[in-house]
Amino acid sequence: MSTIVSSIISSVFKQDSKQQLQPTSLRPGQIFNGKILKLFPNQTAEVQIGNQKMIAQLDIALQAGSRYWLQVQPGEGKIYLKVLNNISGVSSNQDSLEAVLRAFGLTGSKENLDIIPFFLKEQLPVSKEILQQTANWIKNMDHPEQGLNTIKWMMQQGYPMKKEIFQSLVSMQSQTPLTELMRKFYDQVNLEGDKSTVSNSLKQILTSFITNESKQVGEKILRTIITKWVNEEDDGVPFSIIKKLGFFPMHTDENTILRETMKNSNFPDKIPTIRQNVISSQVELNEQVKQILQSLKLQDQVVMMLPSKLIELMKQSISVNEKHFLETIISTEILPSSREIDDQFHPIFKKMIHSIGFQYEKDIFDHFKGLENDPVKQESLKSLLIQYVKDESNFSEKQTGEQLLQRINGMQLLSKEMGPLMQVVMQIPIPLWTSVPELTLQWSGRKTEEGKIDPNFCRILFYLELENLKETMVDLKIQNRVVSIKIINDQHQWLQNLKPLHDLLKENLKGMDYHLSSLQFVKANNDQMGKERKGEFPTIYENQSYSGVDIKV
């Protein structure tokens, strides 16, 4: 994971840490060091813990302005607090820590004495269960401070102290990119050779995430050319093209190739001696094409370069028929795929979101509420992973599958609603022509009165590792449908080439009823972007309210 991506994920935890702990987050048995601000009749007082103030019922009369060790007691309707005199009377900080541990019946072990100061420093309520869970969860972590900050965030958000939630949130701070995790899991499942429906579906959906467009187009082009050759179309031109592309030696005889490839097929009795009347059915045609493709044993890089090699071949001295054949292949296979990336990015992006499974729980909820007739419109990566880790016995594959599932859950946990405000954090592979960059997106905004996204106000931060532009950040703000865009990148010479697109971008936004007020190109290492490089991103809880918009740049 890049420096910028790590910064944006970390910034979400840092920004949310400014939130106050909610009274509903307090649980009976928890202990905290609180300050008595005001006293009221009937031993009621205003108590402060951290930045939070609350009205609580005390068990004895206390002095305003003093600090005490307090323990949350069971009760309905209000917060009940008990003063722990055996701790409050201790003057030494070290002795206080050990006294708190004794109150929980815990030993003053190094692990406990290392953990409890964090809760006291952050002024978080602590209980025996939380201390034991924290020690158990972070004991094998390379960066235990990440685990402690995650637990703090969980408590502030009111999340249950469950290991699954903790692991999912920690996974979002991992340095391993999502696409790398997907490739690793695909290789493990593929190598395992499991033919089950779940495994096959997983491999299929993972392929759509980790395969760039040029590989898919290259495979399609090669299959089309070989099919035309085997089916004896275009008077031998396809076979000539295959040789000129370097897949077979120029002196190779096509009957020799066909004879060799059909030896291992399901039709060994159809070994051809002549080309006429060999293929008698679509099944045999498909089998022949399959055998030839397998015999080539092509590496992915060779297949990815095929579209470019076809275009290069067009520039060479070839026959009129060969040129016409290549023009047909390029117009039917390459150009439509290239236009699809440009013109259909929005539907592709929406499909990716659904395919990963960000709406998995919503789809299930809608089904049981009768809003959807079909319980599963399309299997998502998340739904398949849930089935896989439940049934898989191999430790390595199951562990990687769980890590991938935790990453998806982590994104969902970081994406949340806060009254009229919303936040969305996503990491999505975006298959482009020659690469599969990982898009990290942080969106913040507000909802309309109907609960829908307000298209007039939003802020979106995009992070991409592009093939030529390298590490790139786009900061997009919308205020009352007025759009300002800042593109931050180290490759300043590339950014200058984008300036002529300003008018086109402005015109396209105007067609969507948005006004482009500014488009800035900023080098990532200058003073203006110093804060972004250090991970000090603007808080999502600004006075302004924001929402989303789809644009094509």
C-alpha positions as CSV (number, residue, x, y, z in Angstrom):
1,M,0.0,0.0,0.0
2,S,1.4,3.4,-0.9
3,T,2.3,6.2,1.5
4,I,-0.7,8.3,0.5
5,V,-3.2,5.4,0.8
6,S,-1.8,4.5,4.2
7,S,-2.2,8.1,5.2
8,I,-5.9,8.4,4.2
9,I,-6.8,5.2,6.1
10,S,-4.9,6.4,9.2
11,S,-6.5,9.8,8.9
12,V,-10.0,8.3,9.2
13,F,-9.1,6.9,12.6
14,K,-7.4,10.1,13.6
15,Q,-10.3,12.3,12.5
16,D,-12.9,10.2,14.2
17,S,-10.8,10.1,17.4
18,K,-12.0,13.7,17.9
19,Q,-15.5,12.4,18.5
20,Q,-16.8,12.2,22.0
21,L,-17.5,8.9,23.7
22,Q,-21.2,8.4,23.9
23,P,-22.9,7.7,27.3
24,T,-24.4,4.6,25.7
25,S,-20.8,3.3,25.2
26,L,-20.3,2.9,29.0
27,R,-20.8,-0.6,30.4
28,P,-21.3,-1.8,33.9
29,G,-18.0,-2.7,35.5
30,Q,-15.9,-0.2,33.5
31,I,-13.5,2.0,35.4
32,F,-12.4,5.5,34.5
33,N,-10.7,8.5,36.0
34,G,-13.3,11.3,35.9
35,K,-13.6,14.9,37.1
36,I,-16.6,16.2,39.1
37,L,-17.6,19.5,37.4
38,K,-20.9,20.4,39.2
39,L,-22.9,19.0,42.1
40,F,-26.7,18.7,42.1
41,P,-29.2,17.6,44.7
42,N,-29.7,13.9,45.6
43,Q,-26.0,13.1,45.0
44,T,-26.3,13.8,41.2
45,A,-23.3,15.4,39.5
46,E,-22.0,16.5,36.1
47,V,-18.9,14.3,35.4
48,Q,-16.3,14.7,32.7
49,I,-14.4,11.9,31.1
50,G,-12.1,13.0,28.3
51,N,-14.1,15.5,26.2
52,Q,-17.4,14.1,27.3
53,K,-19.7,15.4,30.0
54,M,-22.5,13.5,31.5
55,I,-25.0,13.6,34.3
56,A,-24.6,10.7,36.7
57,Q,-25.9,9.4,40.0
58,L,-23.1,9.0,42.6
59,D,-23.1,6.5,45.5
60,I,-21.6,9.1,48.0
61,A,-21.2,12.8,48.1
62,L,-18.0,14.1,46.4
63,Q,-16.2,17.4,46.0
64,A,-16.6,19.5,42.8
65,G,-13.4,20.2,40.9
66,S,-11.7,17.0,42.2
67,R,-10.8,13.8,40.2
68,Y,-11.9,10.3,41.3
69,W,-11.6,6.7,40.1
70,L,-15.2,5.8,39.3
71,Q,-16.8,2.5,38.3
72,V,-20.0,2.2,36.2
73,Q,-22.8,0.4,38.0
74,P,-25.8,-1.5,36.7
75,G,-28.9,0.7,36.4
76,E,-31.8,1.8,34.2
77,G,-32.6,5.3,32.9
78,K,-29.4,7.0,34.1
79,I,-25.7,6.4,34.7
80,Y,-24.8,5.2,38.1
81,L,-21.2,5.6,39.3
82,K,-19.4,4.2,42.4
83,V,-16.3,5.8,43.9
84,L,-13.3,3.4,44.2
85,N,-11.7,4.7,47.4
86,N,-9.0,2.0,47.3
87,I,-7.7,3.6,44.1
88,S,-8.6,7.2,44.5
89,G,-6.5,7.4,47.6
90,V,-3.4,6.3,45.8
91,S,-0.9,9.1,45.0
92,S,1.7,7.3,42.9
93,N,0.9,6.8,39.2
94,Q,2.5,3.3,39.1
95,D,0.6,2.4,42.3
96,S,-2.6,3.7,40.7
97,L,-2.1,1.4,37.7
98,E,-1.5,-1.6,39.9
99,A,-4.5,-0.7,42.1
100,V,-6.8,-0.6,39.0
101,L,-5.5,-4.0,38.0
102,R,-6.1,-5.4,41.5
103,A,-9.7,-4.0,41.3
104,F,-10.2,-6.2,38.3
105,G,-8.4,-9.2,39.9
106,L,-5.6,-9.0,37.3
107,T,-1.9,-9.3,37.9
108,G,0.6,-6.4,37.3
109,S,2.2,-8.2,34.4
110,K,4.3,-6.2,31.9
111,E,1.6,-6.6,29.2
112,N,-1.2,-5.2,31.5
113,L,1.0,-2.4,32.7
114,D,1.9,-1.5,29.1
115,I,-1.8,-1.4,28.0
116,I,-3.6,0.3,30.9
117,P,-1.7,3.6,30.5
118,F,-3.1,4.0,27.0
119,F,-6.7,3.8,28.3
120,L,-5.9,6.3,31.0
121,K,-4.0,8.7,28.7
122,E,-6.9,8.6,26.2
123,Q,-9.4,8.9,29.1
124,L,-11.3,5.8,28.0
125,P,-13.3,3.7,30.4
126,V,-11.7,0.3,31.0
127,S,-13.0,-3.1,32.3
128,K,-11.4,-6.4,33.1
129,E,-12.9,-7.9,29.9
130,I,-11.5,-5.1,27.7
131,L,-8.0,-5.3,29.2
132,Q,-8.0,-9.1,28.7
133,Q,-9.2,-8.8,25.1
134,T,-6.8,-6.0,24.3
135,A,-3.8,-8.0,25.6
136,N,-4.9,-11.1,23.7
137,W,-5.6,-9.2,20.4
138,I,-2.4,-7.2,20.2
139,K,0.2,-9.6,21.7
140,N,1.3,-10.9,18.3
141,M,1.0,-7.6,16.3
142,D,4.0,-6.1,14.6
143,H,2.6,-2.6,15.4
144,P,0.6,-2.9,18.7
145,E,-0.1,0.9,18.6
146,Q,-2.3,0.3,15.6
147,G,-4.3,-2.2,17.6
148,L,-4.7,0.2,20.5
149,N,-5.8,3.0,18.3
150,T,-8.3,0.6,16.6
151,I,-9.8,-0.4,20.0
152,K,-10.0,3.3,20.9
153,W,-11.9,3.9,17.7
154,M,-14.2,1.0,18.2
155,M,-15.1,2.3,21.7
156,Q,-15.8,5.8,20.4
157,Q,-18.0,4.5,17.7
158,G,-19.9,2.3,20.0
159,Y,-18.9,-0.9,18.2
160,P,-19.2,-4.2,20.1
161,M,-15.8,-5.4,21.3
162,K,-15.7,-8.4,19.0
163,K,-12.5,-9.9,17.6
164,E,-13.9,-10.1,14.1
165,I,-14.6,-6.3,14.1
166,F,-11.1,-5.6,15.5
167,Q,-9.4,-7.7,12.8
168,S,-11.4,-6.1,10.0
169,L,-10.5,-2.6,11.1
170,V,-6.8,-3.6,11.6
171,S,-6.7,-5.1,8.1
172,M,-7.5,-1.7,6.7
173,Q,-4.2,-0.5,8.0
174,S,-2.3,-3.3,6.3
175,Q,0.5,-2.4,3.9
176,T,-0.6,-5.2,1.5
177,P,-2.6,-3.7,-1.4
178,L,-6.1,-5.2,-2.0
179,T,-5.2,-6.3,-5.5
180,E,-2.1,-8.2,-4.3
181,L,-4.3,-10.0,-1.7
182,M,-6.7,-10.9,-4.4
183,R,-3.9,-12.3,-6.7
184,K,-2.5,-14.3,-3.9
185,F,-5.9,-15.8,-3.0
186,Y,-6.6,-16.6,-6.7
187,D,-3.3,-18.4,-7.1
188,Q,-3.9,-20.5,-4.0
189,V,-7.4,-21.5,-5.0
190,N,-6.3,-22.2,-8.6
191,L,-3.3,-24.3,-7.4
192,E,-5.5,-26.2,-5.0
193,G,-7.5,-27.6,-8.0
194,D,-10.8,-27.5,-6.1
195,K,-13.6,-28.0,-8.7
196,S,-16.5,-27.0,-6.4
197,T,-19.0,-24.5,-7.4
198,V,-17.8,-21.9,-4.8
199,S,-14.2,-22.3,-5.9
200,N,-15.0,-21.9,-9.6
201,S,-17.1,-18.9,-8.9
202,L,-14.4,-17.3,-6.8
203,K,-11.8,-17.8,-9.5
204,Q,-14.1,-16.3,-12.1
205,I,-15.0,-13.2,-10.0
206,L,-11.3,-12.7,-8.9
207,T,-10.2,-12.9,-12.5
208,S,-12.4,-9.9,-13.3
209,F,-10.7,-7.9,-10.6
210,I,-7.0,-8.8,-11.3
211,T,-7.0,-9.1,-15.1
212,N,-6.3,-5.9,-17.0
213,E,-8.3,-5.1,-20.2
214,S,-5.4,-5.8,-22.6
215,K,-5.1,-9.4,-21.4
216,Q,-8.8,-10.0,-21.8
217,V,-8.8,-8.4,-25.3
218,G,-5.6,-10.3,-26.2
219,E,-7.2,-13.7,-25.3
220,K,-10.3,-12.8,-27.3
221,I,-8.3,-11.7,-30.4
222,L,-6.1,-14.9,-30.3
223,R,-9.2,-17.1,-30.0
224,T,-10.9,-15.3,-32.8
225,I,-7.9,-15.6,-35.2
226,I,-7.4,-19.3,-34.4
227,T,-11.1,-20.0,-34.8
228,K,-11.1,-18.4,-38.2
229,W,-8.0,-20.4,-39.2
230,V,-9.4,-23.8,-38.0
231,N,-12.7,-23.0,-39.6
232,E,-10.9,-22.3,-42.9
233,E,-12.1,-18.7,-43.2
234,D,-10.4,-15.9,-45.2
235,D,-8.3,-18.2,-47.5
236,G,-5.5,-19.0,-45.2
237,V,-4.9,-15.4,-44.0
238,P,-5.5,-16.2,-40.3
239,F,-2.7,-18.8,-40.3
240,S,-0.4,-16.4,-42.0
241,I,-1.1,-13.7,-39.4
242,I,-0.5,-16.2,-36.6
243,K,2.9,-17.0,-38.0
244,K,3.8,-13.3,-38.5
245,L,2.8,-12.6,-34.9
246,G,5.5,-15.1,-33.9
247,F,3.3,-17.9,-32.5
248,F,4.6,-20.5,-35.0
249,P,7.8,-20.6,-37.2
250,M,7.2,-19.2,-40.6
251,H,8.1,-22.5,-42.3
252,T,5.6,-24.5,-40.2
253,D,3.0,-26.6,-42.1
254,E,-0.5,-26.1,-40.7
255,N,-1.5,-29.8,-41.1
256,T,1.5,-30.7,-38.9
257,I,0.3,-28.3,-36.2
258,L,-3.3,-29.6,-36.4
259,R,-2.1,-33.2,-36.2
260,E,0.0,-32.6,-33.1
261,T,-2.6,-30.6,-31.3
262,M,-5.4,-33.1,-31.9
263,K,-3.5,-36.1,-30.4
264,N,-4.5,-35.1,-26.9
265,S,-8.0,-34.0,-27.8
266,N,-11.3,-35.7,-27.3
267,F,-11.4,-36.5,-31.0
268,P,-8.1,-38.4,-31.6
269,D,-9.7,-40.3,-34.5
270,K,-10.1,-36.9,-36.3
271,I,-6.3,-36.3,-36.8
272,P,-6.3,-34.5,-40.1
273,T,-4.3,-35.5,-43.1
274,I,-5.9,-32.8,-45.2
275,R,-7.8,-29.6,-44.3
276,Q,-11.0,-30.4,-46.1
277,N,-14.1,-31.6,-44.1
278,V,-12.2,-32.1,-40.8
279,I,-14.4,-30.0,-38.6
280,S,-17.9,-31.5,-38.6
281,S,-19.5,-29.8,-35.6
282,Q,-19.2,-26.7,-33.3
283,V,-18.0,-29.0,-30.5
284,E,-15.1,-30.3,-32.6
285,L,-14.3,-26.7,-33.6
286,N,-14.2,-25.5,-30.0
287,E,-12.1,-28.5,-29.0
288,Q,-9.6,-27.8,-31.8
289,V,-9.3,-24.2,-30.8
290,K,-8.8,-25.2,-27.2
291,Q,-6.0,-27.6,-28.0
292,I,-4.2,-25.1,-30.1
293,L,-4.4,-22.4,-27.4
294,Q,-3.1,-24.9,-24.8
295,S,-0.2,-26.0,-27.0
296,L,1.0,-22.4,-27.3
297,K,1.6,-22.2,-23.5
298,L,1.6,-18.4,-23.7
299,Q,2.6,-16.2,-20.8
300,D,0.3,-13.4,-19.7
301,Q,2.7,-10.8,-20.8
302,V,2.7,-12.1,-24.4
303,V,-1.1,-12.1,-24.5
304,M,-1.3,-8.6,-23.1
305,M,1.0,-7.3,-25.9
306,L,-1.1,-8.9,-28.7
307,P,-3.3,-5.8,-29.3
308,S,-0.2,-3.7,-29.7
309,K,1.5,-6.3,-31.9
310,L,-1.5,-6.3,-34.2
311,I,-1.3,-2.5,-34.7
312,E,2.5,-2.7,-35.3
313,L,1.9,-5.5,-37.9
314,M,-0.5,-3.2,-39.7
315,K,2.4,-0.8,-40.4
316,Q,4.6,-3.5,-42.0
317,S,4.6,-4.7,-45.6
318,I,1.8,-7.2,-45.7
319,S,-0.7,-8.3,-48.4
320,V,-4.0,-6.5,-49.0
321,N,-6.0,-9.4,-47.7
322,E,-3.9,-9.5,-44.5
323,K,-4.3,-5.8,-44.0
324,H,-8.1,-6.1,-44.5
325,F,-8.2,-9.0,-42.0
326,L,-6.3,-7.0,-39.4
327,E,-8.5,-4.0,-39.9
328,T,-11.5,-6.2,-39.2
329,I,-10.0,-7.6,-36.0
330,I,-9.0,-4.2,-34.7
331,S,-12.4,-2.6,-35.5
332,T,-14.4,-5.5,-33.9
333,E,-12.2,-6.5,-31.0
334,I,-9.8,-3.7,-29.9
335,L,-11.6,-0.4,-30.5
336,P,-14.9,-1.4,-28.9
337,S,-13.0,-2.6,-25.8
338,S,-11.1,0.7,-25.6
339,R,-14.3,2.7,-26.0
340,E,-16.0,0.6,-23.3
341,I,-13.4,1.7,-20.7
342,D,-13.9,5.4,-21.6
343,D,-17.6,5.5,-22.1
344,Q,-18.8,2.9,-19.5
345,F,-16.6,3.7,-16.6
346,H,-19.6,4.7,-14.4
347,P,-21.5,1.4,-14.9
348,I,-18.2,-0.6,-14.6
349,F,-17.5,1.2,-11.3
350,K,-21.0,0.4,-10.0
351,K,-20.6,-3.2,-11.1
352,M,-17.3,-3.4,-9.2
353,I,-18.9,-2.1,-6.0
354,H,-21.7,-4.7,-6.3
355,S,-19.2,-7.5,-7.3
356,I,-17.1,-6.9,-4.2
357,G,-20.1,-7.1,-2.0
358,F,-20.4,-3.7,-0.3
359,Q,-24.2,-4.1,-0.5
360,Y,-24.3,-7.7,0.5
361,E,-26.1,-7.1,3.8
362,K,-28.5,-4.6,2.2
363,D,-29.5,-7.1,-0.5
364,I,-30.3,-9.7,2.2
365,F,-32.3,-7.1,4.2
366,D,-34.2,-6.0,1.1
367,H,-35.0,-9.7,0.3
368,F,-36.4,-10.4,3.7
369,K,-38.3,-7.1,3.7
370,G,-39.9,-8.2,0.5
371,L,-38.2,-5.4,-1.5
372,E,-36.4,-7.9,-3.7
373,N,-37.9,-11.1,-5.1
374,D,-34.5,-12.6,-5.9
375,P,-32.3,-13.1,-2.7
376,V,-29.1,-12.9,-4.7
377,K,-29.1,-10.9,-7.9
378,Q,-25.5,-11.9,-8.6
379,E,-23.0,-13.7,-6.4
380,S,-20.5,-11.2,-4.9
381,L,-17.0,-11.8,-3.7
382,K,-18.0,-11.3,-0.1
383,S,-20.9,-13.9,-0.3
384,L,-18.5,-16.4,-1.9
385,L,-15.8,-15.8,0.7
386,I,-18.2,-16.3,3.5
387,Q,-19.1,-19.7,2.1
388,Y,-15.5,-20.6,1.3
389,V,-13.9,-19.8,4.7
390,K,-16.8,-21.7,6.4
391,D,-16.2,-24.9,4.4
392,E,-12.4,-24.7,3.6
393,S,-10.1,-27.0,5.6
394,N,-6.7,-26.0,4.1
395,F,-5.2,-23.5,6.6
396,S,-3.3,-21.4,4.0
397,E,-6.2,-20.8,1.7
398,K,-8.6,-20.3,4.5
399,Q,-6.3,-17.7,6.1
400,T,-5.9,-15.7,2.9
401,G,-9.7,-15.9,2.3
402,E,-10.3,-14.6,5.8
403,Q,-7.9,-11.7,5.3
404,L,-9.7,-10.7,2.1
405,L,-13.1,-10.9,3.8
406,Q,-11.8,-8.8,6.7
407,R,-10.6,-6.1,4.3
408,I,-14.1,-5.9,2.7
409,N,-15.7,-5.8,6.2
410,G,-13.2,-3.1,7.3
411,M,-14.3,-0.9,4.4
412,Q,-17.9,-1.3,5.4
413,L,-17.1,-0.5,9.0
414,L,-15.3,2.7,8.1
415,S,-18.2,3.7,5.9
416,K,-20.9,5.0,8.1
417,E,-23.7,7.5,8.6
418,M,-23.7,10.1,11.4
419,G,-27.1,11.8,11.4
420,P,-27.3,13.8,8.2
421,L,-23.6,13.2,7.4
422,M,-22.2,10.2,5.6
423,Q,-18.7,8.8,5.1
424,V,-17.6,6.2,2.5
425,V,-14.2,4.6,2.4
426,M,-13.5,2.2,-0.5
427,Q,-10.6,0.4,-2.1
428,I,-11.5,-1.0,-5.6
429,P,-9.4,-2.6,-8.3
430,I,-10.0,-0.7,-11.6
431,P,-9.0,-2.9,-14.7
432,L,-7.6,-0.5,-17.3
433,W,-6.0,-1.2,-20.6
434,T,-2.5,-2.5,-19.4
435,S,-2.8,-2.4,-15.7
436,V,-5.1,-2.9,-12.7
437,P,-4.6,0.2,-10.4
438,E,-6.2,0.2,-7.0
439,L,-8.5,3.1,-6.4
440,T,-8.8,4.3,-2.8
441,L,-11.7,6.7,-2.3
442,Q,-12.8,8.7,0.7
443,W,-16.2,10.4,0.2
444,S,-17.9,12.6,2.7
445,G,-21.2,14.4,2.5
446,R,-24.8,14.8,3.6
447,K,-28.2,13.3,2.9
448,T,-31.3,15.0,1.7
449,E,-34.5,15.0,3.8
450,E,-35.6,11.9,1.8
451,G,-32.4,10.1,2.9
452,K,-30.8,10.2,-0.6
453,I,-27.4,11.6,-1.5
454,D,-27.4,15.4,-1.8
455,P,-25.8,16.1,-5.2
456,N,-25.1,19.8,-4.4
457,F,-22.4,19.4,-1.7
458,C,-19.7,16.8,-1.3
459,R,-16.0,16.2,-1.0
460,I,-14.2,13.2,-2.7
461,L,-10.6,12.3,-2.3
462,F,-9.3,9.8,-5.0
463,Y,-6.0,7.9,-4.7
464,L,-4.5,6.0,-7.6
465,E,-1.1,4.4,-8.5
466,L,-1.1,4.9,-12.3
467,E,1.3,3.3,-14.8
468,N,2.7,6.6,-16.1
469,L,1.5,9.3,-13.6
470,K,2.5,7.1,-10.7
471,E,1.1,8.1,-7.2
472,T,-1.8,10.5,-7.9
473,M,-4.4,12.2,-5.7
474,V,-7.5,14.0,-6.8
475,D,-9.2,16.3,-4.4
476,L,-12.7,17.2,-5.6
477,K,-15.0,19.6,-3.8
478,I,-18.6,20.6,-4.7
479,Q,-20.3,23.5,-3.1
480,N,-23.8,24.3,-4.3
481,R,-22.9,22.5,-7.6
482,V,-19.7,24.6,-8.0
483,V,-16.8,22.2,-8.6
484,S,-13.1,22.7,-7.7
485,I,-10.6,20.1,-8.5
486,K,-7.0,19.7,-7.4
487,I,-4.7,17.1,-8.9
488,I,-1.6,16.3,-6.8
489,N,1.2,14.4,-8.5
490,D,5.1,14.2,-8.6
491,Q,5.1,13.9,-12.4
492,H,4.6,17.6,-13.2
493,Q,5.5,17.2,-16.9
494,W,2.5,14.9,-17.4
495,L,0.2,17.2,-15.5
496,Q,1.0,20.1,-18.0
497,N,-0.3,17.9,-20.8
498,L,-3.7,17.8,-19.1
499,K,-4.3,21.5,-19.1
500,P,-5.8,21.6,-22.6
501,L,-8.6,19.3,-21.3
502,H,-9.8,22.1,-19.0
503,D,-12.4,23.4,-21.5
504,L,-13.6,19.9,-22.3
505,L,-14.0,19.1,-18.7
506,K,-15.8,22.4,-18.0
507,E,-18.2,21.8,-20.9
508,N,-19.0,18.2,-19.8
509,L,-19.7,19.3,-16.2
510,K,-21.9,22.1,-17.5
511,G,-24.0,19.5,-19.3
512,M,-24.5,17.9,-15.9
513,D,-25.5,21.2,-14.4
514,Y,-22.2,21.7,-12.6
515,H,-19.9,24.7,-12.8
516,L,-16.1,24.2,-12.8
517,S,-14.6,27.0,-10.8
518,S,-11.0,25.8,-10.7
519,L,-8.7,23.0,-11.9
520,Q,-5.3,23.0,-10.2
521,F,-2.2,20.9,-10.9
522,V,0.0,20.6,-7.9
523,K,3.4,18.9,-7.4
524,A,3.1,16.5,-4.4
525,N,6.4,17.5,-2.9
526,N,5.8,21.3,-2.6
527,D,4.9,23.2,0.5
528,Q,1.3,23.6,-0.4
529,M,0.7,19.8,-0.3
530,G,3.0,19.2,2.7
531,K,0.1,18.3,4.9
532,E,-1.3,15.8,2.4
533,R,2.1,14.1,2.1
534,K,2.3,13.7,5.9
535,G,-1.2,12.2,6.1
536,E,-2.8,15.2,7.7
537,F,-5.9,15.2,5.6
538,P,-8.8,17.6,6.1
539,T,-11.4,16.3,8.5
540,I,-14.5,14.9,7.0
541,Y,-16.6,16.6,9.7
542,E,-16.4,20.1,8.4
543,N,-19.1,22.7,8.8
544,Q,-20.0,22.3,5.2
545,S,-22.1,19.3,4.2
546,Y,-21.1,17.3,1.1
547,S,-22.4,14.6,-1.2
548,G,-21.4,12.8,-4.4
549,V,-21.3,13.3,-8.1
550,D,-20.2,11.3,-11.0
551,I,-18.0,13.0,-13.6
552,K,-15.9,11.9,-16.5
553,V,-12.5,13.6,-16.6
